[in-house]
Amino acid sequence: MPKFEPKDRFYNKAKEEGYRARSAFKLQAIDEKYRLLKSGMKVLDLGAAPGSFLQYISEKIGDKGIAVGVDLQKIDDLELENVRTYQGDIFDEELYKKIVQENGFNQFDLITSDLAPKTTGIPFVDGNASLNLNLQVVEVARRYLRRGGGLVMKILSGFNEGDLIGRAKKNFRQVKKFRPQAVRKSSAESYIVCLGKM
Ligand SMILES: C[S@@+](CC[C@H](N)C(=O)[O-])C[C@H]1O[C@@H](n2cnc3c(N)ncnc32)[C@H](O)[C@@H]1O
């Protein structure tokens, strides 16, 4: 088993560059490969706390874009003009009504999800919890992602990922799996990148 290194090079890089978490470099790698984020985009980030995805997204979409972050945890104010945050559960319908009402639109250009369930250490239980979150993410994308838009979601590899990929393929023209370098070697995490919502 590779040694767990809590303070590896991505941890240090995040500190140096002012990111709240090393996860920002995972999104950066995905973005550099698939060219997802562009100036002026409206982006919904699910499972956004503490906020490093939002920090990266904010830079890329610029002052004409809007990033909306959602998490069960409170996201401490990022002090970024183009970022709005909501504390809530991705399964709560009222949350989306509030987001739509307060922001004045109901279609995003891109949805990102770094959602992770509270882990138990029992692979089957954690894998299923992650799958359930992602099935909901696909449902959110079906409703709140514009035609042609993209979706990025974190998965735990090996746990019913076929079901999820199958569901994604019904809604997107291209579905790819990608494991950024910033994912720890010991982690089962990967990302599914879905392009061209139908
Ligand atoms: C790995 S963290 C996200 C890190 C974040 N992308 C960043 O860059 O700072 C995963 C998050 O998913 C959130 N989460 C898990 N289940 C959720 C749910 N049902 N609704 C909203 N957020 C949830 C957790 O509270 C946790 O903050």
The ligand as an SDF file (V2000), in Angstrom:
LIG
                    3D

 27 29  0  0  0  0  0  0  0  0999 V2000
  -14.2600   16.4990   -1.3050 C   0  0  0  0  0  0  0  0  0  0  0  0
  -15.3820   17.6720   -0.6500 S   0  0  0  0  0  0  0  0  0  0  0  0
  -15.4360   18.9000   -1.9000 C   0  0  0  0  0  0  0  0  0  0  0  0
  -14.1870   19.7510   -2.0650 C   0  0  0  0  0  0  0  0  0  0  0  0
  -14.3920   20.9100   -2.9940 C   0  0  0  0  0  0  0  0  0  0  0  0
  -14.5800   20.4770   -4.3830 N   0  0  0  0  0  0  0  0  0  0  0  0
  -13.2630   21.9030   -2.9950 C   0  0  0  0  0  0  0  0  0  0  0  0
  -12.5780   22.0030   -4.0160 O   0  0  0  0  0  0  0  0  0  0  0  0
  -13.0720   22.6010   -2.0020 O   0  0  0  0  0  0  0  0  0  0  0  0
  -16.9200   16.8760   -0.8010 C   0  0  0  0  0  0  0  0  0  0  0  0
  -18.1070   17.6470   -0.2900 C   0  0  0  0  0  0  0  0  0  0  0  0
  -19.3320   16.9870   -0.6310 O   0  0  0  0  0  0  0  0  0  0  0  0
  -20.3000   17.4500    0.3030 C   0  0  0  0  0  0  0  0  0  0  0  0
  -21.5410   16.6510    0.2580 N   0  0  0  0  0  0  0  0  0  0  0  0
  -21.6840   15.3230    0.4890 C   0  0  0  0  0  0  0  0  0  0  0  0
  -22.9850   14.9610    0.3720 N   0  0  0  0  0  0  0  0  0  0  0  0
  -23.6840   16.0920    0.0380 C   0  0  0  0  0  0  0  0  0  0  0  0
  -25.0670   16.3550   -0.2400 C   0  0  0  0  0  0  0  0  0  0  0  0
  -25.9850   15.3960   -0.1740 N   0  0  0  0  0  0  0  0  0  0  0  0
  -25.4170   17.6280   -0.5730 N   0  0  0  0  0  0  0  0  0  0  0  0
  -24.4940   18.6260   -0.6280 C   0  0  0  0  0  0  0  0  0  0  0  0
  -23.1620   18.4200   -0.3690 N   0  0  0  0  0  0  0  0  0  0  0  0
  -22.7600   17.1770   -0.0420 C   0  0  0  0  0  0  0  0  0  0  0  0
  -19.5530   17.3180    1.6320 C   0  0  0  0  0  0  0  0  0  0  0  0
  -20.1690   18.1180    2.6340 O   0  0  0  0  0  0  0  0  0  0  0  0
  -18.1340   17.7950    1.2500 C   0  0  0  0  0  0  0  0  0  0  0  0
  -17.9080   19.1280    1.5860 O   0  0  0  0  0  0  0  0  0  0  0  0
  1  2  1  0
  2  3  1  0
  2 10  1  0
  3  4  1  0
  4  5  1  0
  5  6  1  0
  5  7  1  0
  7  8  2  0
  7  9  1  0
 10 11  1  0
 11 12  1  0
 11 26  1  0
 12 13  1  0
 13 14  1  0
 13 24  1  0
 14 15  1  0
 14 23  1  0
 15 16  2  0
 16 17  1  0
 17 18  1  0
 17 23  2  0
 18 19  1  0
 18 20  2  0
 20 21  1  0
 21 22  2  0
 22 23  1  0
 24 25  1  0
 24 26  1  0
 26 27  1  0
M  CHG  2   2   1   9  -1
M  END
$$$$
